[in-house]
Amino acid sequence: MRQSLAIRLLAVAAIWLAAALSGTGWLLSTLFARHVNDTYVRQLDNQLTSLAAALDWSPDGKLTLTRTPADPRFALPYSGAYWQAQAAGATLRSRSLWDAEMPATVGNKVAGSHAEIRPGPNGQSLLVVSRPIVLASADTPVMLSVALDRTELRAARQAFNRLLGWSLTALGAGLLLAVAAQVKFGLAPLARLREALATLQARRESRLGGTWPAEVVPLVTEINTLLARNADALERSRRQAADLAHAVKTPCGRAGARADPPAQRARDRDPGGRQRALRRRSPGLDRDPWQPARQCLPMGALACSRQARGAWRHA
């Protein structure tokens, strides 16, 4: 099976693009999740500060709110927005908690912030910010906690990941098409070189011409050098074959001329008699009179001359 250079380049580019885009997707998803977490944590900090300003001690030693929180979700049962203020012997919480309390169990910490993840009512996962405060009307410390359901956070992250996945897929496909076009354009000189070689063979030309890129010029030069060497070798072979034929022909002709001069002159005057005499004297020469010369071609001109002279003597 032949290996395609274009396929190998495309495979390497596809692997590199997949790795790069996967890493980019993971990095962007992580940064977005951290950004969303930071946004929610800042929102919780603002709500906690607002609640701390609204908290106070009543004359009978209970915690009270001097004003209603601005977020209406605190008034809806299990809405996903909760707050709770707890001190020694006194607890005040939002209506949204209904008959539940703010969970004290910490699931894990949010990386890069002071927020915590805790299990909430109805199986919710809460992002919680807690801070101890001391009200101006008493020195008793109060632990104030504000929480938001992480369902919205996860939904936002999932929507971003879907959009990011489709975007990176489209980007990868576009980049792969661009790489394919680049590979085709980059390998075009090799296809042109193949066509030039086919044209050279069809027209029996001696060298490749034309203008070539700098990376292909050494290959074209080597091909032209090889063609020149082959042409020189062919020309030397032709000259050697001609010299060998001439060397064989000359001794054999001389051997025939010296075989029998008087009879030769008589046969020259009577061509028909000459052929009949040859057939009577040597039946083998009737089939191929130059067979001894042909058989001795590889042996050199001197051996050929000797065999031809012997053949005429026996004739």
Secondary structure as UniProt FT lines:
FT   HELIX           5..54
FT   STRAND          55..57
FT   TURN            59..60
FT   STRAND          63..65
FT   HELIX           72..75
FT   TURN            77..78
FT   STRAND          81..87
FT   TURN            88..89
FT   STRAND          90..93
FT   HELIX           95..97
FT   TURN            98..99
FT   STRAND          108..109
FT   TURN            111..112
FT   STRAND          116..119
FT   HELIX           121..123
FT   STRAND          125..134
FT   TURN            136..137
FT   STRAND          141..149
FT   HELIX           151..186
FT   HELIX           188..203
FT   TURN            214..216
FT   HELIX           217..258
FT   HELIX           261..269
FT   HELIX           271..281
FT   HELIX           283..287
FT   TURN            289..290
FT   HELIX           291..295
FT   HELIX           297..299
FT   HELIX           301..314
//
